[in-house]
Amino acid sequence: MKQLQQQAGFSLLEVVIAISIFAVGMLAVAGLQTTSITGNVFAREATVSTGLGQAEIERLLALPFDHPDLSTTAANPRSWTEGNYLYRLEVTLDDLFIHTKTIQLDVEYSLQGKAKRTRIVAAKADSI
């Protein structure tokens, strides 16, 4: 009589257990992916608002000291909107250094229903 060889392979139970472990791992990776995407969106908006604010500060620093855009706004900051960004500019005379103005620019944007703000502060000296 011939003896039957045993076939090597996986049982149905082993396959189901392996698929279950794989599925749990994939759910964890999907959660990490969602967190990563959210973090990337936040980083992108922070980078864009910082770049826009820095460009505006550079424009203001290139102006003459007595230019109307650099008039003091201590009690009434100027604000304007460009695209999805709200700019708020406050120019004050510096108390510590004479012939110097402090320029404070806030760039605000909304991200996931929450207001976020980037603040850039610079000093503009009068070149006498």
C-alpha positions as CSV (number, residue, x, y, z in Angstrom):
1,M,0.0,0.0,0.0
2,K,1.1,3.5,-0.8
3,Q,1.5,5.9,2.0
4,L,0.0,9.4,1.4
5,Q,2.3,12.3,1.8
6,Q,1.2,15.1,4.1
7,Q,0.7,18.3,2.3
8,A,2.5,21.4,3.7
9,G,0.5,24.6,3.9
10,F,-1.6,26.8,6.1
11,S,-4.8,26.0,7.7
12,L,-7.8,28.3,7.3
13,L,-7.5,29.3,11.0
14,E,-3.8,30.4,10.5
15,V,-4.8,32.5,7.5
16,V,-7.6,34.2,9.3
17,I,-5.3,35.0,12.3
18,A,-2.6,36.4,9.9
19,I,-5.1,38.6,8.1
20,S,-6.4,39.9,11.4
21,I,-3.0,40.9,12.6
22,F,-2.2,42.5,9.2
23,A,-5.5,44.5,9.4
24,V,-4.8,45.8,12.9
25,G,-1.3,47.0,11.7
26,M,-2.8,48.7,8.6
27,L,-5.3,50.6,10.8
28,A,-2.5,51.9,12.9
29,V,-0.6,53.0,9.8
30,A,-3.8,54.7,8.5
31,G,-4.1,56.6,11.7
32,L,-0.5,57.8,11.5
33,Q,-1.1,58.9,7.9
34,T,-4.0,61.1,8.9
35,T,-1.9,62.7,11.7
36,S,0.9,63.3,9.3
37,I,-1.4,64.9,6.7
38,T,-2.8,67.2,9.4
39,G,0.7,68.2,10.6
40,N,1.8,68.9,7.0
41,V,-1.2,71.2,6.4
42,F,-0.4,73.1,9.6
43,A,3.3,73.4,8.7
44,R,2.4,74.6,5.2
45,E,0.1,77.4,6.4
46,A,2.6,78.5,9.0
47,T,5.3,78.7,6.4
48,V,3.2,80.6,3.9
49,S,2.0,83.1,6.5
50,T,5.5,83.6,7.8
51,G,6.8,84.2,4.2
52,L,4.0,86.6,3.5
53,G,4.6,88.5,6.7
54,Q,8.4,88.6,6.1
55,A,7.8,90.0,2.6
56,E,5.6,92.8,4.0
57,I,8.1,93.6,6.7
58,E,10.9,93.8,4.1
59,R,8.8,96.1,2.0
60,L,8.2,98.4,5.0
61,L,11.8,98.4,6.1
62,A,12.8,99.5,2.6
63,L,10.6,102.6,2.9
64,P,11.9,106.0,4.1
65,F,11.4,106.6,7.8
66,D,8.7,109.2,7.3
67,H,6.7,107.3,4.7
68,P,2.9,107.3,5.2
69,D,2.8,103.5,5.5
70,L,5.1,103.8,8.5
71,S,3.0,106.4,10.3
72,T,2.4,105.5,13.9
73,T,-0.7,103.5,14.6
74,A,-0.5,103.1,18.4
75,A,-4.2,103.3,19.2
76,N,-5.5,102.2,15.8
77,P,-3.6,99.4,14.1
78,R,-4.2,99.1,10.3
79,S,-5.6,95.9,9.0
80,W,-6.3,94.5,5.5
81,T,-7.1,91.2,3.9
82,E,-5.4,89.5,1.1
83,G,-6.7,86.1,0.1
84,N,-7.3,84.0,3.2
85,Y,-4.9,86.1,5.3
86,L,-5.7,89.0,7.6
87,Y,-2.8,91.4,8.1
88,R,-2.7,93.7,11.2
89,L,0.0,96.3,11.3
90,E,1.0,98.4,14.3
91,V,3.8,101.0,14.1
92,T,4.9,102.7,17.3
93,L,7.7,105.0,18.2
94,D,10.3,103.2,20.3
95,D,10.6,104.4,23.9
96,L,14.1,103.1,24.4
97,F,15.8,104.3,21.2
98,I,15.2,107.7,19.7
99,H,14.4,108.0,16.0
100,T,13.3,104.4,15.9
101,K,10.0,102.8,15.1
102,T,8.8,99.4,16.1
103,I,6.9,97.6,13.4
104,Q,4.6,94.7,14.5
105,L,2.8,92.7,11.8
106,D,0.4,89.9,12.6
107,V,-0.7,87.6,9.8
108,E,-3.8,85.6,10.7
109,Y,-5.4,82.6,9.0
110,S,-8.0,80.0,9.8
111,L,-7.0,76.4,10.0
112,Q,-9.7,73.7,10.8
113,G,-12.0,76.4,12.2
114,K,-9.3,77.8,14.6
115,A,-7.6,81.2,14.1
116,K,-3.8,81.0,13.9
117,R,-1.4,83.9,14.0
118,T,2.1,84.6,12.9
119,R,3.7,87.7,14.5
120,I,6.8,89.4,13.1
121,V,8.4,92.4,14.9
122,A,11.1,94.6,13.4
123,A,12.7,97.9,14.2
124,K,13.1,100.7,11.7
125,A,15.8,103.3,12.5
126,D,15.8,106.8,11.0
127,S,19.1,107.3,9.2
128,I,20.0,110.8,10.1
